[in-house]
Amino acid sequence: MAPTSGKTFEVDCALSYQVTGPTDFVFQIHALQGMDQQVLSESLVITPALPVHVFADPTVLHRFARVHAEAGSFELRYLARVQRTPDRLDTLAPEVAIAGLPDELLHNLMPTRYCESDLLGKTAQRLFSGAPPGHPRVQAVVDWIHDNIEYRVGSSQATTTARDVFVQRAGVCRDFAHLGVTFCRALNIPARLVVGYARFDEPPPDFHAVFEVFLGGRWALYDATRMSPLDELVRIAVGRDAKDVAFATIFGPASMIAMSPLVQRVG
């Protein structure tokens, strides 16, 4: 795949919380540094000021911010300027045989809490085994999800799994991505969840979840919602499923008051 010309984006993410007792937060909102994007500048400000510890997990590319707050309210604001140079989708990319996969990718074939590829294995074979292998088969998965799952805000909750979405035939971006990951894993294609900042015409701004698969020796992005251009997604994190990429994990009595994860192209 040949790289497309670079695009520059500005991220402006604001999160507000009400805290009623000592609470620890772990945020994943920093733009990912690496792969097909470069963070040119960034800042993280908390009002009123609170200590924040930013660190990178050595096993992944994304970063975390730890914050401790006492009772009261606060706003966290992350600003970044990011350049992306995405690869064009290779429609001829073949599937990689299990024997040829790098060791570190094997876990992307396994069922997880939200992606029960073992339970939907027969369904995936019935629906997609007849499609040509490689990109055409993944595209068949994407098309089926887009055509058969209704995008409906409020139709799912934090515990909703890919199997739930398949049964109820409705979900949001996270659910579409989980189902895509699940079907691909059931077809022996490594797949993982990707979250990031995306531009939407509708609904209101939110973090966006898509998925990517390992074809032809590299990762390729897919989005069954078709709600935002993939070449304008600013990555935050990748993971096996949603539990690896939550934008906020809260340990204590706190609730979110407002959320505004915005991104716009500036160059």
Protein Blocks (a to p, Z undefined) as FASTA:
>chain_A
ZZddddddddddddddddfbdcdddddfbcceehjbccfbdcddddddddddddddfkbm
bdcddddddedddddddddddddddddddfkbccddfklpcfklmmmmpccfklcfklmm
mmmmmmmmmpcghjllmmmmmmmmmmmmccdehiacfklcfklmmmnopacfklmmmmmm
mmmmmnopacdddddddddfbdcddddddddddeehiacdddfklpacfklcccfbdcfb
lmlmcfbdcedjdddfbdcdddddfZZ
